[in-house]
């Protein structure tokens, strides 16, 4: 790992020195692009520079949010400069003469809009798959063929710096404590079951995924791993248009429908999407050996299978109204649902032998288990943004409220095959609710052209309730167990304020953004004897960026984050669906705290190649980890359980992570494009009473796409995740691959495609181990992952485009997201 980071440093330093040496004696071209009619700056217009007589650009750049551009390190010569932007006539400036050391100031360049020529015209604007910006990395899922047939969890597997295991557990830079947002806003859909929520969002509904590893002060401080923001599809074009997407497969099916209507300054967006995983049988085998206090050896073998189904849907309606050119109002409502059902049979052999290997007992049982989980949520939002006369000055108000109801039910019975004992069992019913309200006010004030100050306040009010009803099987009938029946109420209020500044230093040599956020957390619970003290958190953050050349940049960032224990981690309810493997929450969990540093380098080439090399270091204290303890006898509310592993989250010392990420996108030819992403991390954990560990983990993936003639495109994607050590064992490695082909027709309004996942292997085998004082367990899970699917999509309606005179509002982090909930 040290060698890797030394090489990264030497590479970046070499590029920087070469860029500085090359800059000597060369010229510069500057200017500002402005709408000739509305006199507004045109941001993100494409500025291209051609050598006279050449049809391929020699250099290029996009205008900044104020319409400015600057082309540097231009050799002396005679050039042709062009400006392009969707909805405007292409503008050209001939014979731009550059001399050594000189600056050509083009001043205000006016370009003419062509709205009246666009009626009835289909407009296609394709962003690159990966965009690396100063504060985040953006994965444009709508341009990725293999991402369209699966769910959000499948799309996340292709995002740089993100790791997803087979069970849907997500890590960002090796950290699972991630704050998930939809369209820049929190949602209670993620609170009940993250994996199920991500399975309920079809990939065809996702526009892009934003990865923010070092969030600024405007963002909530929650999530030591960073933020993942899922942007759903929307449209702000004039007229009526929409799309339909369907996937029918052997393992999962999904579909989505979008309808957009906009007339003048008022728009409506509605959508519905659904996802279903067909019945899947997972095979499980585990072998546990443990030593009893008497010195006898206990062996437990479990072998069985579990049938599982999963389904969900999302729907939403959003309204956006540009009251005036400087006043924007957005309202939305969304309804979501997901659920799963698992049932199976497990054969169990529980044996005891003495120190000489003599068999003392051998109990054979058959466990029948069944569990169901359902969740319904409703999200509301109201946003208002006021833009003032001064460019960049704005006031924003955001209100969001999310309410969810969820229910978990389970039962299990054990039949004794070689013992006259009667059948034993337990069942539980757990209805709950979660209401979260967010209210925030943000103000942005540009003091000068290069210095901007931001500030704001926010309140988060959360109220969770859960009822646990437990019955035990006695003499053939279920009887309520009063000791395991209770109500758990949990209230948490967070009051926050922040201030941040953005500026350019040393004649625009460095772009700097720094801020400080304060969050006061007050938590109450109705559990007797559980007192959660209130606490205040100060979270500083900073990012420094330098453009080495117009096509390459380097940035260094720091952020302080916390991970508050969530409701499920502290709920003291005992899940006894498997009496040999019991799990419960820990009401005494403290928040995890993290200091994170990140260094990144990005370069784009004229050929279209893009590379990103990044490294990070993260240090966590009060690190939250799952810990497993063996009990020879565990008594829970008056009932005894023998030979039990109890799983519980705990604050286990510190964790330090040193890692790196390499991403490259290479257009090998006009038709063939290759993308690769390599992620490496080394973790070290230190916890009192537990052996310290160092663990190395890596992830490799490769994507290849090829554009055939006749609007046919093919794509293949493969991903390998290595195994890794934990404080108590190992996590499994896994490999999967996807192949897809798509044919577009009807002027690219419709398409049909075929998708195959793990076509040549029925199962993905996962081998893991867990060990602790007095026990050692190995497990094998076989997950059926092979599937074949057919995808259909259709776009309808005619588009009329006109560039907004005022840009949309920003998201929770103030980073140029839509002010309205996209697709919501």
C-alpha positions in Angstrom: 0.0 0.0 0.0 2.8 2.4 0.8 4.4 1.6 -2.6 1.1 2.4 -4.3 0.7 5.8 -2.7 4.4 6.7 -3.3 3.8 5.9 -7.0 0.6 8.0 -7.0 2.5 10.9 -5.4 5.4 10.7 -7.9 3.0 10.4 -10.8 1.0 13.5 -9.8 4.2 15.5 -9.0 5.7 14.6 -12.4 2.6 15.6 -14.2 2.5 18.9 -12.3 6.2 19.7 -13.0 5.7 18.8 -16.7 2.6 21.0 -16.9 4.4 23.9 -15.3 7.4 23.5 -17.6 5.2 23.3 -20.6 3.3 26.4 -19.7 6.3 28.7 -20.1 6.0 31.0 -23.0 2.5 29.9 -24.1 -0.6 32.0 -24.4 -4.1 32.2 -23.0 -7.6 32.8 -24.4 -10.4 34.1 -22.1 -14.0 35.1 -22.5 -17.5 35.0 -21.3 -20.5 33.3 -23.1 -23.8 35.2 -22.9 -27.3 34.6 -24.2 -27.8 37.3 -26.9 -31.5 37.7 -26.1 -31.8 37.2 -22.3 -28.3 38.6 -21.5 -27.8 35.7 -19.1 -24.5 33.9 -18.8 -24.6 30.4 -20.5 -23.0 27.9 -18.1 -21.5 24.6 -19.2 -21.4 25.6 -22.9 -18.7 23.7 -24.8 -15.8 25.9 -26.0 -13.5 24.2 -28.6 -10.3 25.4 -30.2 -9.2 24.2 -33.6 -6.0 24.7 -35.5 -6.8 26.4 -38.8 -7.8 23.8 -41.4 -8.3 21.0 -38.8 -11.7 19.3 -38.2 -10.7 17.9 -34.8 -10.4 20.2 -31.7 -7.0 21.0 -30.4 -8.2 22.0 -27.0 -11.5 22.6 -25.2 -13.3 23.5 -22.0 -16.8 24.1 -20.5 -17.9 27.5 -19.2 -18.2 27.8 -15.5 -21.6 28.7 -13.7 -21.0 32.4 -14.6 -20.3 31.7 -18.3 -16.6 32.3 -18.1 -13.9 30.2 -19.7 -10.1 30.3 -19.9 -8.0 28.2 -22.3 -4.4 28.1 -21.1 -1.0 26.8 -22.3 -1.9 27.5 -26.0 1.1 27.4 -28.3 1.6 30.5 -30.6 -0.5 30.2 -33.8 -3.7 31.0 -35.7 -6.8 29.3 -34.3 -10.6 28.9 -34.8 -12.7 28.9 -31.6 -16.3 27.5 -31.5 -19.0 27.7 -28.8 -21.8 25.0 -28.6 -24.7 24.6 -26.3 -28.0 22.8 -26.7 -30.7 25.2 -27.9 -28.3 27.8 -29.4 -26.8 28.4 -32.8 -23.2 27.3 -33.1 -20.9 30.3 -32.8 -17.4 30.6 -34.3 -14.6 33.1 -33.8 -12.1 33.0 -36.7 -8.4 33.8 -36.7 -7.7 34.0 -33.0 -4.0 34.8 -33.1 -2.1 33.7 -30.0 1.5 34.8 -29.3 3.9 33.5 -26.7 3.1 34.8 -23.3 0.1 36.8 -24.5 -3.5 36.7 -23.4 -6.4 37.0 -25.9 -9.4 38.5 -24.1 -12.5 37.9 -26.3 -14.7 39.6 -23.7 -18.5 39.0 -23.9 -19.3 36.5 -26.6 -23.0 36.6 -27.5 -24.7 33.4 -28.8 -28.2 33.3 -30.3 -30.9 30.9 -29.1 -32.9 28.8 -31.6 -36.0 27.9 -29.6 -38.3 28.5 -32.5 -36.4 25.9 -34.6 -36.7 23.0 -32.1 -40.4 22.2 -32.1 -40.9 18.5 -33.0 -37.2 17.8 -32.8 -35.9 15.0 -30.7 -32.9 16.2 -28.7 -30.2 13.8 -27.5 -27.5 15.1 -25.1 -25.3 12.3 -23.7 -23.1 12.9 -20.7 -20.1 10.7 -20.0 -20.6 7.6 -17.9 -18.4 9.0 -15.1 -17.9 12.7 -14.2 -15.4 13.8 -11.6 -16.2 17.1 -10.0 -14.5 19.1 -7.3 -16.6 17.7 -4.5 -18.1 14.4 -5.9 -18.0 11.7 -8.5 -21.1 11.3 -10.7 -22.1 8.0 -12.4 -24.6 8.6 -15.2 -26.6 5.3 -15.0 -29.0 6.2 -17.8 -26.1 5.9 -20.3 -25.0 2.5 -19.1 -26.6 -0.4 -20.9 -26.2 -3.2 -18.4 -27.4 -1.0 -15.5 -30.9 -0.6 -17.0 -32.2 -4.1 -16.4 -31.5 -4.5 -12.7 -32.3 -2.6 -9.5 -30.5 0.2 -7.7 -28.4 -2.3 -5.9 -27.1 -3.6 -9.3 -26.3 -0.1 -10.5 -24.3 0.6 -7.3 -22.0 -2.3 -8.1 -20.7 -0.3 -11.1 -20.0 2.9 -9.3 -16.4 3.9 -8.6 -15.4 3.6 -4.9 -18.6 1.6 -4.0 -18.5 -2.0 -3.0 -21.7 -4.2 -2.8 -21.8 -7.7 -1.6 -24.2 -10.4 -2.7 -26.5 -9.7 0.2 -26.9 -6.0 -0.8 -24.6 -4.6 1.9 -23.0 -1.4 0.5 -19.6 0.1 1.4 -18.1 3.4 0.2 -14.3 3.4 0.3 -14.6 0.3 2.5 -17.0 1.9 5.0 -20.6 0.7 5.4 -21.7 3.8 7.4 -23.2 5.7 4.4 -25.9 8.3 4.3 -28.3 7.6 1.4 -30.4 10.3 -0.2 -32.9 10.4 -3.0 -32.8 13.5 -5.1 -30.7 15.2 -2.4 -33.3 14.5 0.3 -33.6 12.0 3.1 -36.3 9.3 3.0 -37.6 6.9 5.6 -37.6 4.2 2.9 -34.0 3.6 3.8 -34.6 3.3 7.6 -36.4 -0.1 7.8 -34.2 -2.2 5.4 -31.6 -0.6 3.2 -31.0 -3.7 1.1 -34.7 -4.1 0.4 -35.1 -0.4 -0.4 -32.3 -0.5 -2.9 -33.8 -3.7 -4.5 -37.2 -1.8 -4.9 -35.8 1.0 -7.2 -35.5 -0.2 -10.8 -32.2 0.7 -12.6 -34.3 2.1 -15.5 -35.6 4.8 -13.1 -32.2 6.1 -12.1 -30.6 9.0 -13.9 -27.4 9.2 -12.0 -25.7 8.3 -8.7 -23.5 10.9 -6.9 -20.7 9.7 -4.6 -19.6 12.3 -2.1 -16.7 11.0 0.0 -15.8 14.3 1.7 -19.0 16.2 2.2 -18.9 19.9 3.0 -20.4 21.9 5.9 -23.8 22.2 4.2 -24.3 18.5 4.4 -25.5 16.7 7.5 -22.5 15.3 9.5 -24.0 11.8 9.6 -22.3 8.9 7.8 -18.6 8.3 8.4 -18.4 6.6 5.0 -19.8 9.6 3.1 -23.0 10.2 1.1 -24.6 8.4 -1.8 -27.3 10.4 -3.6 -29.6 8.6 -6.0 -31.0 11.0 -8.7 -34.2 9.8 -10.4 -35.1 10.7 -13.9 -37.0 13.9 -14.6 -37.5 16.3 -17.4 -37.8 20.1 -17.7 -38.4 20.3 -21.5 -41.5 22.0 -22.8 -44.5 19.9 -23.9 -45.6 16.4 -23.0 -43.2 13.5 -23.1 -42.5 10.3 -21.2 -41.0 6.8 -21.3 -41.9 3.2 -20.5 -39.4 0.6 -19.5 -40.0 -3.1 -18.9 -37.8 -6.1 -18.0 -38.9 -9.7 -17.8 -36.4 -12.2 -16.5 -35.9 -15.6 -14.9 -34.7 -14.1 -11.6 -36.2 -10.6 -11.3 -38.6 -8.3 -13.2 -39.1 -4.6 -13.1 -40.9 -1.8 -14.9 -41.2 1.9 -14.8 -43.4 4.6 -16.4 -42.6 8.4 -16.5 -44.8 11.2 -17.7 -43.6 14.8 -17.9 -45.7 17.8 -18.9 -44.5 21.4 -18.9 -46.0 24.6 -20.3 -44.3 27.9 -19.8 -43.2 28.2 -16.2 -45.2 25.3 -14.8 -44.3 21.6 -14.9 -45.6 18.3 -13.7 -43.8 15.0 -13.4 -45.4 11.7 -12.5 -43.9 8.2 -12.3 -44.5 4.7 -11.2 -42.0 1.8 -11.0 -42.1 -1.7 -9.6 -39.6 -4.5 -9.0 -40.1 -8.2 -8.1 -37.6 -10.9 -7.5 -39.0 -14.3 -8.3 -38.7 -17.2 -5.8 -35.0 -17.9 -5.2 -33.7 -20.9 -3.1 -30.5 -20.2 -1.2 -28.6 -23.2 0.2 -26.9 -22.9 3.6 -24.3 -25.0 5.4 -22.6 -24.2 8.7 -20.2 -26.2 10.9 -19.5 -25.0 14.5 -17.2 -26.4 17.1 -17.0 -25.1 20.6 -15.6 -26.0 24.0 -17.8 -26.2 27.0 -16.7 -25.2 30.5 -16.5 -28.9 31.4 -13.9 -29.5 28.7 -16.3 -31.4 26.4 -16.4 -30.5 22.7 -19.7 -29.4 21.3 -20.4 -29.7 17.5 -23.3 -28.1 15.6 -24.0 -28.8 11.9 -26.8 -26.9 10.2 -27.7 -27.8 6.6 -30.7 -26.5 4.7 -32.3 -24.1 2.2 -34.4 -21.0 2.3 -36.9 -19.8 -0.4 -37.0 -16.0 -0.7 -39.2 -13.6 -2.6 -38.9 -9.8 -2.8 -41.1 -7.1 -4.3 -41.7 -3.4 -4.2 -42.9 -0.3 -6.0 -42.4 3.5 -6.0 -44.7 6.2 -7.2 -44.5 10.0 -7.1 -45.9 13.3 -8.3 -44.0 16.6 -8.4 -45.0 20.1 -9.4 -42.5 22.9 -10.2 -43.5 26.5 -10.7 -41.2 29.4 -11.7 -43.3 32.1 -10.1 -41.0 34.7 -11.5 -37.6 34.4 -13.1 -36.1 34.6 -9.6 -38.7 32.7 -7.5 -39.0 29.0 -7.8 -41.4 26.7 -6.0 -41.5 23.0 -5.9 -43.8 20.5 -4.2 -43.8 16.7 -4.3 -45.4 13.6 -2.8 -44.2 10.0 -3.2 -45.5 6.6 -2.1 -43.2 3.6 -1.7 -43.5 -0.1 -0.7 -41.3 -3.1 -0.4 -41.4 -6.4 1.2 -39.8 -9.8 1.4 -40.7 -13.4 2.4 -38.3 -16.1 3.5 -39.1 -19.7 4.5 -37.1 -22.9 4.7 -36.1 -26.1 6.5 -32.8 -26.7 8.2 -31.5 -30.1 9.4 -29.5 -29.7 12.7 -27.1 -32.1 14.4 -26.0 -31.0 17.9 -23.4 -33.4 19.4 -21.2 -33.5 22.5 -18.0 -35.5 22.9 -15.6 -35.8 25.7 -11.9 -35.1 25.7 -11.2 -38.6 24.5 -13.6 -38.4 21.5 -16.4 -40.5 23.1 -19.8 -39.4 21.9 -21.9 -38.3 24.9 -25.0 -37.1 23.1 -26.3 -36.6 19.5 -29.5 -34.6 19.0 -31.1 -34.4 15.6 -33.7 -31.7 14.9 -35.5 -30.2 12.0 -36.1 -26.4 12.1 -38.9 -24.9 10.1 -38.6 -21.1 9.8 -40.6 -18.4 8.2 -40.2 -14.6 8.1 -42.0 -11.7 6.4 -41.2 -8.0 6.3 -43.3 -5.2 4.7 -42.8 -1.4 4.7 -44.9 1.4 3.3 -43.6 5.0 3.3 -44.9 8.4 2.2 -42.6 11.3 1.4 -43.6 15.0 1.2 -41.5 18.0 0.2 -41.9 21.7 -0.3 -39.0 23.8 -1.6 -38.7 27.5 -2.3 -35.7 29.4 -3.8 -35.3 33.1 -4.1 -32.6 34.5 -6.4 -31.6 38.1 -5.9 -30.4 40.6 -8.4 -26.8 40.1 -7.4 -25.6 37.1 -9.3 -25.1 34.0 -7.1 -27.1 35.5 -4.1 -29.9 33.2 -3.0 -32.2 32.2 -0.2 -33.6 28.6 0.0 -36.2 27.0 2.2 -36.8 23.2 2.3 -39.4 21.2 4.2 -39.5 17.4 3.9 -41.5 14.9 5.9 -41.3 11.2 5.6 -43.5 8.6 7.3 -43.2 4.9 7.1 -45.0 1.9 8.6 -43.3 -1.5 8.7 -44.2 -4.9 10.1 -41.9 -7.9 10.7 -43.3 -11.3 11.5 -41.5 -14.6 12.0 -42.0 -18.0 13.5 -39.8 -21.1 13.9 -40.4 -24.6 15.2 -38.1 -27.4 16.1 -39.0 -31.0 15.7 -36.8 -33.5 17.7 -36.1 -36.4 15.4 -34.4 -38.8 17.8 -35.8 -37.5 21.1 -39.3 -37.8 22.6 -39.4 -34.1 23.5 -42.4 -32.3 22.1 -42.0 -29.7 19.3 -40.8 -26.3 20.5 -41.2 -22.9 18.8 -41.6 -19.2 19.0 -43.3 -16.5 16.9 -43.1 -12.8 16.9 -45.0 -9.8 15.5 -43.3 -6.4 15.3 -45.3 -3.5 13.9 -43.5 -0.2 13.9 -43.5 3.3 12.5 -41.0 6.0 11.7 -41.7 9.7 11.1 -38.9 12.1 10.1 -39.2 15.8 9.4 -36.5 18.1 8.1 -36.7 21.8 8.0 -33.8 23.9 6.6 -33.0 27.4 5.5 -29.8 28.2 3.5 -28.4 31.5 2.4 -25.6 32.2 -0.2 -24.0 35.6 -0.5 -21.2 36.3 -3.0 -19.1 39.0 -1.3 -16.8 39.4 -4.4 -16.4 37.6 -7.7 -14.0 35.2 -6.0 -15.3 35.1 -2.4 -18.7 33.6 -1.4 -20.0 32.9 2.0 -22.8 30.4 2.8 -24.8 29.7 6.0 -27.8 27.9 7.2 -29.8 26.2 9.9 -31.6 22.9 10.0 -33.8 20.9 12.4 -34.4 17.1 12.1 -37.2 15.6 14.2 -37.5 11.9 14.3 -40.0 9.7 16.1 -39.8 5.9 16.0 -42.2 3.4 17.6 -42.1 -0.4 17.7 -44.2 -3.0 19.4 -42.9 -6.5 20.1 -45.4 -9.3 20.6 -43.8 -12.7 21.3 -45.5 -16.1 21.7 -44.0 -19.4 22.6 -45.2 -22.8 21.6 -46.4 -24.9 24.6 -48.2 -28.2 24.3 -49.1 -27.6 20.6 -50.4 -24.0 21.0 -48.9 -20.6 21.1 -49.0 -18.7 24.4 -48.1 -15.0 24.9 -44.7 -14.5 26.5 -45.2 -11.4 28.6 -41.4 -11.1 29.3 -40.7 -10.7 25.6 -43.7 -8.4 24.8 -43.0 -4.7 25.1 -43.2 -1.3 23.4 -40.0 0.6 22.4 -40.3 4.3 21.6 -37.4 6.3 20.4 -37.2 10.1 19.7 -34.2 11.9 18.3 -34.0 15.7 17.5 -31.0 17.2 15.8 -30.5 21.0 15.6 -27.7 22.2 13.2 -26.1 25.3 11.9 -23.2 25.9 9.5 -21.1 28.4 7.8 -18.8 27.9 4.8 -16.7 30.1 2.5 -15.5 29.5 -1.1 -12.7 31.5 -2.6 -9.9 31.5 -5.1 -6.3 32.2 -3.9 -3.1 33.3 -5.5 -4.6 34.6 -8.7 -7.0 31.7 -9.1 -4.1 29.2 -8.5 -6.2 27.4 -5.8 -9.9 27.0 -5.3 -10.7 26.6 -1.7 -14.0 25.7 0.1 -14.0 25.4 3.9 -16.7 25.3 6.5 -17.8 24.3 10.0 -21.0 22.6 11.0 -22.4 22.2 14.5 -25.0 19.6 15.4 -26.8 19.1 18.7 -28.3 15.7 19.2 -31.0 15.0 21.9 -32.3 11.4 22.2 -35.0 10.0 24.4 -36.1 6.4 24.9 -38.9 4.8 27.0 -36.7 1.9 28.1 -36.2 1.7 31.8 -32.6 2.2 32.8 -31.5 3.4 29.4 -30.3 7.0 29.3 -28.8 8.4 26.1 -26.9 11.7 26.9 -27.3 14.6 24.6 -24.2 15.7 22.8 -22.9 18.4 20.5 -20.7 17.8 17.4 -18.5 20.2 15.6 -17.7 19.0 12.1 -15.1 21.0 10.1 -14.5 20.3 6.4 -12.2 21.7 3.7 -11.3 21.0 0.1 -8.5 22.6 -2.0 -8.4 22.2 -5.7 -5.8 23.2 -8.3 -6.1 23.1 -12.1 -2.8 21.9 -13.4 -4.0 22.5 -16.9 -7.5 22.9 -18.4 -7.7 19.1 -18.7 -6.2 18.0 -15.4 -6.7 18.9 -11.8 -5.7 17.8 -8.3 -7.7 18.1 -5.0 -7.1 17.5 -1.3 -10.0 17.3 1.1 -10.7 16.8 4.8 -13.9 16.1 6.6 -15.1 15.1 10.1 -18.1 12.8 10.3 -20.1 10.9 12.8 -22.3 7.8 12.6 -25.2 7.8 15.0 -26.5 4.4 16.0 -29.7 3.8 14.1 -33.0 2.4 15.5 -32.3 -1.2 14.5 -28.9 -1.2 16.2 -30.2 -0.1 19.6 -33.5 -1.9 19.7 -33.2 -4.5 22.4 -35.6 -6.9 20.7 -34.1 -10.5 20.5 -34.5 -12.1 17.1 -34.8 -15.8 17.8 -35.9 -17.1 14.4 -32.8 -19.3 14.7 -32.3 -20.3 18.4 -28.7 -21.2 17.7 -27.9 -17.8 16.2 -29.7 -15.0 18.0 -29.3 -11.2 17.4 -30.3 -8.2 19.4 -29.6 -4.4 19.6 -27.5 -2.5 22.0 -29.2 0.5 23.6 -25.8 1.7 25.0 -24.1 2.3 21.6 -22.2 5.6 21.3 -21.8 7.5 18.0 -18.8 6.5 15.8 -16.5 9.4 15.0 -14.3 9.7 11.9 -11.5 12.0 10.5 -11.1 11.5 6.8 -8.4 12.8 4.3 -8.6 12.4 0.5 -6.2 13.2 -2.3 -7.4 12.9 -5.9 -6.0 13.6 -9.4 -8.1 13.7 -12.6 -7.0 14.1 -16.2 -8.9 14.2 -19.5 -7.3 13.6 -22.9 -8.2 15.0 -26.3 -9.0 11.4 -27.4 -11.8 11.2 -24.8 -9.8 9.2 -22.3 -10.3 10.1 -18.7 -8.4 8.8 -15.6 -8.9 9.4 -11.9 -6.4 8.4 -9.2 -7.3 8.8 -5.6 -6.1 7.9 -2.2 -7.7 8.3 1.2 -7.0 7.8 4.9 -9.7 7.4 7.5 -9.4 7.1 11.3 -12.5 6.0 13.3 -12.9 6.1 17.1 -15.7 4.3 19.0 -15.8 2.2 15.8 -19.2 0.4 15.5 -18.7 -3.3 14.6 -20.8 -6.5 14.9 -19.5 -8.8 17.7 -20.4 -12.4 18.2 -20.3 -14.1 21.7 -20.9 -17.7 22.4 -23.1 -18.8 25.4 -23.2 -22.3 26.6 -26.5 -21.2 28.2 -28.3 -18.0 27.4 -31.4 -17.0 29.4 -33.7 -14.5 27.7 -36.6 -13.3 29.8 -36.9 -16.5 31.7 -36.3 -18.9 28.8 -33.1 -20.9 28.4 -31.2 -21.4 25.1 -28.2 -23.7 24.8 -25.1 -23.5 22.6 -26.0 -20.0 21.3 -24.1 -17.4 19.3 -25.4 -13.9 20.2 -24.8 -11.2 17.5 -24.8 -7.6 18.7 -23.3 -4.2 17.5 -20.7 -2.7 19.8 -18.2 0.2 20.0 -14.9 -1.7 19.4 -11.9 0.6 19.7 -10.5 2.2 16.6 -10.2 1.5 12.9 -7.7 3.0 10.5 -8.2 2.6 6.7 -5.6 3.5 4.0 -6.9 3.0 0.5 -6.8 4.0 -3.1 -8.9 4.1 -6.2 -8.0 4.1 -9.9 -10.6 4.7 -12.6 -10.0 4.9 -16.3 -12.3 5.3 -19.3 -10.7 4.7 -22.7 -12.4 5.0 -26.1 -10.2 2.5 -27.9 -11.9 3.2 -31.2 -15.0 5.2 -32.2 -17.0 2.0 -31.5 -15.2 0.3 -28.6 -15.0 1.8 -25.1 -13.3 0.3 -22.1 -13.8 1.3 -18.4 -12.0 -0.1 -15.4 -12.2 0.6 -11.7 -9.7 -0.7 -9.1 -10.2 -0.2 -5.4 -7.7 -1.1 -2.7 -7.8 -0.7 1.0 -5.9 -1.8 4.1 -7.6 -1.7 7.4 -6.2 -2.1 10.9 -8.5 -2.6 13.9 -7.6 -2.2 17.6 -10.1 -3.1 20.3 -9.5 -3.8 24.1 -9.5 -7.5 24.8 -9.4 -8.5 21.1 -6.4 -9.3 19.0 -5.5 -6.4 16.6 -5.8 -7.2 12.9 -4.6 -5.8 9.6 -6.7 -6.7 6.6 -6.2 -6.0 2.9 -9.1 -6.0 0.4 -9.4 -5.1 -3.2 -12.1 -4.8 -5.9 -11.6 -5.0 -9.7 -14.1 -4.5 -12.4 -14.0 -4.1 -16.2 -16.7 -2.8 -18.6 -16.5 -3.1 -22.3 -19.1 -1.6 -24.8 -19.2 -1.8 -28.6 -21.4 0.1 -31.0 -22.3 -2.0 -34.0 -24.0 -0.7 -37.1 -27.8 -0.6 -37.3 -28.2 1.0 -33.8 -27.0 -2.2 -32.1 -24.9 -2.0 -29.0 -23.3 -4.7 -26.9 -21.8 -4.5 -23.4 -20.1 -6.7 -20.9 -19.3 -6.1 -17.2 -17.3 -8.2 -14.7 -16.7 -7.6 -11.0 -14.4 -9.3 -8.5 -14.4 -8.6 -4.8 -11.7 -10.2 -2.7 -12.2 -11.8 0.7 -11.2 -9.8 3.8 -10.5 -10.4 7.4 -12.7 -9.0 10.2 -12.1 -8.8 14.0 -13.6 -12.3 14.3 -13.1 -14.1 11.0 -13.3 -13.6 7.3 -15.8 -12.3 4.8 -16.3 -14.1 1.5 -15.0 -13.1 -1.9 -17.4 -13.1 -4.9 -17.3 -12.7 -8.7 -20.2 -11.9 -11.1 -20.5 -10.8 -14.7 -23.2 -9.4 -16.9 -23.7 -9.3 -20.7 -26.2 -7.3 -22.6 -27.1 -6.4 -26.2 -29.6 -3.7 -27.3 -31.2 -2.7 -30.6 -32.7 0.7 -31.1 -35.4 1.5 -33.7 -38.1 4.0 -34.6 -35.6 6.8 -34.7 -34.2 5.6 -31.3 -37.5 6.1 -29.6 -37.8 2.4 -28.8 -35.3 -0.4 -28.0 -35.2 -4.1 -27.2 -32.4 -5.8 -25.3 -31.2 -9.1 -23.9 -29.4 -9.3 -20.6 -27.6 -12.3 -19.0 -26.1 -12.5 -15.5 -23.6 -15.2 -14.6 -24.8 -17.2 -17.6 -22.4 -20.1 -17.1 -22.7 -20.7 -13.4 -25.8 -21.4 -11.4 -24.6 -20.4 -8.0 -22.3 -17.9 -6.3 -20.6 -19.7 -3.4 -19.7 -17.7 -0.3 -17.4 -19.1 2.3 -17.0 -17.3 5.6 -15.6 -17.9 9.1 -16.4 -16.6 12.5 -14.3 -17.3 15.7 -14.1 -16.1 19.2 -13.4 -17.4 22.7 -14.4 -21.0 22.9 -15.9 -21.4 19.4 -15.0 -21.6 15.7 -17.6 -21.6 12.9 -17.4 -21.9 9.1 -20.3 -21.3 6.7 -21.0 -21.8 3.0 -23.9 -20.1 1.3 -24.9 -20.9 -2.3 -26.9 -18.1 -4.0 -28.5 -18.7 -7.3 -27.4 -15.6 -9.4 -27.8 -16.8 -12.9 -30.6 -15.1 -14.8 -31.7 -14.1 -18.3 -33.9 -11.2 -19.2 -35.6 -9.3 -22.0 -35.8 -5.5 -21.8 -38.1 -3.1 -23.7 -38.2 0.7 -23.6 -40.2 3.3 -25.4 -40.0 7.2 -25.4 -42.9 9.2 -26.5 -43.7 12.9 -27.0 -42.1 15.8 -28.8 -39.6 18.0 -27.1 -39.3 21.7 -27.0 -36.2 23.1 -25.3 -35.5 26.5 -23.8 -32.7 27.2 -21.5 -33.8 28.3 -18.0 -32.9 31.9 -17.3 -32.3 31.0 -13.7 -30.6 27.8 -12.7 -32.2 25.3 -10.4 -31.7 25.2 -6.7 -29.2 23.0 -5.1 -29.5 19.9 -3.1 -28.8 19.3 0.6 -25.2 20.0 -0.1 -25.7 22.9 -2.4 -24.1 21.3 -5.4 -26.1 22.1 -8.5 -28.8 19.5 -8.1 -32.4 20.1 -9.3 -34.5 22.2 -7.0 -37.4 20.0 -7.6 -37.2 16.3 -6.6 -36.2 14.8 -9.9 -38.9 12.3 -10.9 -40.5 12.7 -7.5 
